[in-house]
Every structure is written in C-alpha cells, then in structure tokens.
Amino acid sequence: MKAPALTGMLEEIRWGLSRPQKELPSKYFYDTRGSELFEAITELPEYYPTRTETSLLKTPVAGWVTEMAPASLVELGAGSARKTRILLAAMGHGISGRTRQPTRKRTYAPVDVAGDFLRATAESLKVEDPSLDVRPQVRDITWDLDFVDELPAPILFALLGSTIGNFAGEAAGELLSNVRSAMGENDLFLVGADLRPGPGKSIERLEAAYNDAQGVTADFNLNMLRALNRDAGTDFDLTAFRHRAFYDEGEGRIEMHLVAEADQEVQVPGAGVVQIREGESIRTELSCKYDRSVLTGLFEAASLDMVKWCTDADGLYAMALVSPM
Ligand code: AVJ
C-alpha cells in the first residue's frame, strides 16, 4: 500500500482508538473480502434495503430517468453496480423505449474507494455492453468531483444503497454540497435513503437487518479487523471481539460495534499499545435513518430542491430526485 494512504490510514486508526468511544471508519469494511461479504448481506432475507431500492428503481425511478434522458451517470459508492444496470437501461432507451438495443450513447463513471472491486465491475459492464463508455474513478466519494467536467451532459448523479446513512450530522451536508458544487443547471441527483421506523416498519425489523441469523453481518464487521491487521500492521485478535448492532432512537441511527470479550492490548504502529477493557466497544459504523422532512432539510441546506419522492408501500425505504436550486 502506497505510503500516503498508509499514513492516512494509521492516523485515522490512532485517532479513532484514542476517542472516549473508540471508533474506526466504516470505509475500512470494503476490502475485496468485505465488498463480497456486503454483496452477501444484500441477499439476506433480513436485509430489506437493497431489494426495496431495486423495486423502486424499476418503478417509478426508471421512468424519471428516461424522462430526464441524461448522457452520463456518476454513481458515488458504486460497489457491484447490480442496481445501476436498471438506471443504465433507462438511460439507453430514447423516447421509444421499445428496442432492446440502447439507442443513445451513454457514459458511466462509477466512484468507489474499493479499486480492485470497481475495476472488475467496470470490466464486466464493458463486456456486457460495448457501447457503454465506462470511466471508473477510484477515490473517496467525499473528494472533489472535478472529473465530471470531462463528461457529456446532462449528468445524473446517484448515491444509492442508503450510503448517505454513513455520513452523520455535518458530514451528510458536506457530501451533498460537494455533489451540488459539481452539478450543472440541467443535472439531477438521485438519492436512496433507509427510513426511520414508522407505522409499517418496526424497530425490530430494522435491527434484524443488522443482526442476521446466519451471522454474515457479524463476519462483515469483524473482517474490518482482518483488513487492518493486513494493511495497517495492527494485531487485533478477531476471536476476542463480538458483533453488536442496535438502533439508537434518539439519534435516529443504527450503530455497529465490536465489543471486547476480554481485556486486551492491540499493537498500533506509531501508537504503541492500545488498551481495550472487557466489555468496551469499538464503533465501526453509523447508519443514519431518515424521514422526508429531515432529508428535505439536508437538501435545502445544500441548495438542492426535491423534484421527485417515492417510498415503498411499507415505508421501509425512499428515493429522492433533487435539482440545483
Ligand atoms: C452500505 C452503508 C448502506 O448501512 O445498511 C450493511 C452497510 N452495514 N450491513 C448499511 C451495512 C451493515 C450499509 N450501507
């Protein structure tokens, strides 16, 4: 791993483990194994966000996209792009929509930190559809989106999978403003968001999505320690931590933690030994949940106007389409 990335990684680890509530950035879930474990999570019976979003993308979102007829799609946190194919198909079809062959030239720029996974996804898309111009961007989605200047307009930006949930408080506003500053006047921005419990959605159902019976989410959570041991030179003992995920109603978010099963010492290069007491936890993820008014407030603060909104019948998940104010 290149020195600057390692330095940045070690700094983030040292800082996170020095906090009163120890924490580690959730982006370190997504090494190749972690990305594969996350793909497995999206197939779980308990994990409703992916399949609910997929059905909303098919109807009504695909219709929104065909109506907009964007020339380019910029997807932040693309992962496997499985859902993206629905958007690309909706972009491909001119007004007719009948022909199987895409009638329009389209450009797709997936953005993700998981370089190997992203390149593999890009290759498979090119094979599937040689007419698609694929331009993968290996970078953190909070970084400057200057590459969009090279893309044919209008551009549809997409932040799917409730990835916005990982950006608590100000961070969500900064992420939205970052996209807003890259948008031209005819561009649009599609956001998928997991909703807070409500009449059709119990806290139990929400918590089950992060505590699946097969333990895949627990493996995904623990795998972060495996990745840090390999890439940052720490020596976490994976057998000495257990997975915990719960919904914090006050904050409106799911929290994922790794709880120490015994007192232990962890070697962190450049920080020496970090003491972790039995029962103490390391927070590995915040997954914020929203409702329409909270999201509208976030959009307006980033000078974005809600153009379209839809949810599934149970109010589990929502999709919002926003334009520059
Ligand atoms: C990819 C951040 C949307 O928070 O639901 C899945 C990641 N964490 N199971 C989410 C995740 C535990 C997921 N996001």
Residues whose N, C-alpha, C, O or C-beta is under 5 A from the ligand:
A	BS01	AVJ	G161 S162 T163 N166 A209 S287
